[in-house]
Amino acid sequence: KFAMVAPDVQIEDGKGTILISSEEGETEANNHRKLSDFGIRNGSRLQADDFLQDYTLLINVLHSEDLEKDVEFEVVGDTPERIGPKPSEPTSRNISNGSDDGAQPSTSTGNQH
């Protein structure tokens, strides 16, 4: 649902319990367990980090009896229009890395006049 590539998910329980690790095989034993097995209940919070895409989600878990038939979960709340890094990030990285890309078009434009 969140288009994460290699997420790390931990419970915000003060212990840093990891549910899903981006390290292969590290949390494979958790795949068939229920959230309740980890003490996650109505009101619990999870933090999901995707290092490769440089974004983090805070997930509030809310129990509901009102889901439609065969629907296991529903994502609601404020979600960005486009999941992933902000469009301004690559531009700021190019500038901070001293990229010459910005100077080249103005030089070529000047030569054309």
Helices and strands as residue ranges (DSSP letters): E 7-11, E 18-20, G 28-30, G 35-38, E 45-50, E 55-60, H 88-96, H 103-112
